[in-house]
Amino acid sequence: MKKLVILVLAIALMLVASFAIADGIKVGIINNPPSESGYRAANVLDFETVFSAENGYEVLTYYSLRNDEQLSAARQFINDGVDYLLISAAETTGWDAVLQDAQEAGVTVFLFDRMIDCDPSLYAAAVVSDMAVEGETAVNWLLAQNLEVYNVVHIQGAMGSDAQLGRTGALEAQFEAGTMNKVVQQTATWDEAEAKRIVESVINSGADFNVIYAENDGMARGAVAALDEAGITHGVNGKVIVMGFDCNKWALREVLAGNWNYDGQCSPFQAQVIHEMIQTLENGGEIEGLNEKKQIISVERGFDASEITEDDIATYGLGD
């Protein structure tokens, strides 16, 4: 009899556990892989921390830098019956049909980190950085340096991504206006080694340049490695101005040391905001405080070598 009671209790506990899982909010997260950059590693960790079983979520995740693979994963998550679909898209286009499928299936969509080029009716909210403002802030800083000539090596991120389009836009406007000269403009797809190869090629060509505008910190580091190997000075009082984005702590230390001139902030912390909005919806409330594009914009800034402090690195830096 005692064994029977224990068996019944064990079965009951298993049933309770299974119901708890079934009652969890089922979330599918589409993101870029953490290996993409220090920024992305922080972003992935943020979502893994917030969207956990302890917080009442059953989570499906998929990581890819390819838009077609992300789209396939999103369709699978919809078929799997997720309640919410959270997306940081590899590219801004191509998502309309999938988002419409999600809407028809009763799946609520949140965008994070990056916008998608679609009608705002297809998602509940977007918690994002304003990549265009990031680019404008960086380019305005560069213009304020009052160089006699701007010969720019422009190293782009993954083409078609919101980050690439935003950080490219303001600089491209200067090229078109003739205020800056485009020595080379080429994508390294966020990759440090590829950025190094691009700068090595420019150096070997004999082209004159005095600005490296790299659209993330890793690519800026690769560019600097090529400069160092060629004996070309950079940073404060150097021949070449170095600019990066994302504000990894190691990158901000390069700015503080005067080896780089500028680093643009991009906040990776969107998960808690989305979690709070999901809880609002689950409790029958409505999401408030959104703009016409249903966005919540992260407040960000740029860091200059002449002004950055250790406190800035501790407060705003990502990683170790």
N, C-alpha and C positions, 0 to 999 in steps of 0.2 A: 504493500500500500504506500509506504514511504517513497519508494522509487517511482510509483505512478504519480504521486503528488509533485515530485521534483520534475518529472517529465512534462506534466501539464503546465507547471510554472515556466519551464524553459520554453515551451511552445508559445505560451502567452507572451513572454518577453520578446520572442522573435516576431510575433505578430505586431506587437506595439512598435518595435523598431521598424518593421516594414511599413507600417502606416505612417510613422514619422517621416520616413524617406519619401513616401508617396505624397505627403502633405507639404513637402519642401517646395519652394518656388524654383521652378526649373528654368535655368538661364543658359543660353548659348552665347559664348564670347568669341568673336572673330577678331584677331589681332595680328600684328607683325611679330616675328619671333624675337625673343629677348636678345639673341645674338646680333640683332641689327645694330644696336648701339647701347651706350650707357643709359641714354634716355629711355629706350624701350625696355631695358632690363628693369628699370625703376617702375615703369608703367605696368609691366606684366606683374611684378611683385605686388603693386598696389591693388590690382584687381584680384589676385589670388588671395590676398589678405582679407579684403572686404567681402568678396563673394565666396564664402566658405560654408561648409556644413554647419559649423558652429553658429553662423548667422542666419541659418534657415534656408540655405540654398543647395539645390542639386545643380552642379555646374558641368557643362560641356564646353571644351575649349578647342580652338583650332588656330594654328599659327602659320602664316605664309606671307611672303612678299609678293606673291603673284595674285593678281585680281581674279583670274579664272578659277584658281584653287579656292580662294575665299568665297566666291560665289557658289561653288559646288558645296562647300561646307555649310554655308548659310541655308541652302535648300535642304540639306540633310537634317540640319537642326530643326527646321520647320516641320519636316516629316516626322521627326522624333518627338514632336509635341511640346517644344519649349514654350514657356509662358512669355519670356522676354528674350530678345535678340539684341546683343550689344556689339557694335561694329566700329572698328578703326580700319577704314578701307585702304587697301594698297593703292587704288586709283579712285579718282572722283567720279568717273563715269561707269556706266554699265550696270547700275544697281536697280533701275526702275522696276524691272519685271520681278526680281526677287522680293523687293520691298512690297510690291503689290500682292504677291503671293502670301507674304507674311500677314499683311493686313486682312486679306480674305480668310486666312486661317485663324485670326484672332490673336496673333502674336504681336506684342507691343515692341517697337524698335526704338533703341536709343543709340545715337551716334556719340562717339567719344574721340578725343585727340584730333580727328580730321573730319572735315565736312565731306558730304557726298553731293554731287550735282543732281538734285532731284526736288520734286515738290515737297515742301515742308509737311504736307498732310500725310506723308508716308512714314513719318517718325514722330515720336512723342516729344523728344527734346534732344539737343546736341550740346554736350559739355566739351568745349573745344578751346584751343588757342586760336587767336586771330593771326593766321600765318602772314597775311598781307601786311598787317600792322608790324609784325616782327621784322619783315623785310624793309618796311618804310623806316622803322626806328634805326635799323642798322645802316641803311643808306644815308639817312639824314646825319647820323654820326660821322660817316665817312666824308660827306660833303663838308661838314664842319671842320675837318682837318685842313681844308684850304690848300690842298696840294696844287703845285703848278700844273701837273698833268696826272691823270688817272689812267694807268695802264693795268687792266684788271685781268687776272686769271680767275675765272668763275667756275668753281667745281660744284656741280648740281647733285641733288639727291635723286631718289628714284623718280623717274619721269612720270608725270601725271598724278603724283600724290599731292595732297593738299599742301603739305609742307614745302615741297619743291615749287609748286606754282606760286605760293605766297612769297617765299623768300627770293624767288627769281624775279617776280613782277616789278618790284621797285627798282632793282638794278637794271633790268631790261629797259625800263623807261629812260634811264640815264644814258644807256647805249644809243637808244633811238634819238635822244635829244642831242647827242654829240658832246655831252659834258664828261663822259667817261669813254674810254676806248676798250673794246673787247679784244683782248689778246687771244684768249681761248675760252670757250664755253662748252663744257663737256660733263656728262654725268659719270659719277663714280658709284652710283647706286648705294650711297652711304658707306662705302667700303674704304677703309684706311689704306690698304695696299694699292688699290686702284687709283686713289687720289695721289699717292706717291708717284706712281708711274706717269700720271698725267703731267705732274709738275716736272718730273725728270725729262719728259719729252719736250716741254716748253723750254727748259734750260738748254737742252742739247740743240734746239733749233736756233738758239742765239737771240730769240725774241726778248725785247726789253719789257719788264713789268715791275711794278712797285706795289701792287695790292693782290693779296689772295683772299678771295671771298668764298669760303667753304660753307656749305649749307648744313653741316653738323660738325661736332667736335672731332670725331674720329677722322674725318676727311681732312680737317685742318691739321691734325697731328701728322697724318701721312704726308701732307704738303710740306710741313716744317722739316720732316726727316729728309726730304729731297733737298731742301735749301741747305740744311746742315752739311749734308754730304758734299754739296757743291761749294761750300764755304761762303754762302750768301747770307749776309746779316739780315735779321728780321726783328720785329717788335719795336719797342721804344728805342729811338735813335738808330734803328736799323734801316736797311735799304727797302725792305718789303714790309708793308702793313699786313698783319695776319688777323683774320676775322673768322670766328666760328659761331656755332649755335648749340644750345641745349643746357649749358651750365653744369656739366659734370664738375665735381670738385677738383679733379686733376687738371681740367682745362682752366678753371678759374685760378688755380695756383700758377698756371703759365701766364695768365694775365697779370696777376699780382707781381710775379717775378719780372714782368716787362718783356717776356719772350713772345707773347701775343699782345695785340692791341685792344681787342674787343671780343666779347662773347655775349650772344643774345639769349635771353632766358626763354625756355619753353617748359611749362609746368606739366609733369606727367601724372598729376594727382587728380583724377576725375571720378574714381570709383565710389568714394563716399557720397559725393553729390548725387550720383545715379542711384545708389542704394537708398538714399533718403527719398528720392522721387518715386522709386518703386514702392517703398513702404507707404507713401502717401496714396498711391493708386490702390494698393492692396487694402487700405483702410477706407476706401470709397471717396477719397479727396481728389482735388484737381491740382495739377502742377501750375505754379504761378511764377511770375518774375522773368518770363522769357521775352525775347525780342521778336521781331516779325519773322525771323528765321528759326524761331524756337530755340535760340542759343543761350547758353550761359557761358560767357567769355572769361577765361582765366586772365587775371591781371598780371602783366609781365613787364620786364624792363631789360635794358642792356647794361653791360658792365665794361667800363673803360679802365685801362691800365693806370691812368693818372688818379683815379678816384676809388678803386676797389679796395676793400678792407678784409681782414681776416674774419670779421663778423659777417660780412657778406657771404663769404665762402661757407661758413658754418650754417648760415640761415637759408641760403638759396642753392647751395651746391648739391648735386646728386651723387649718390654712391659714397665711396670712401675717399 
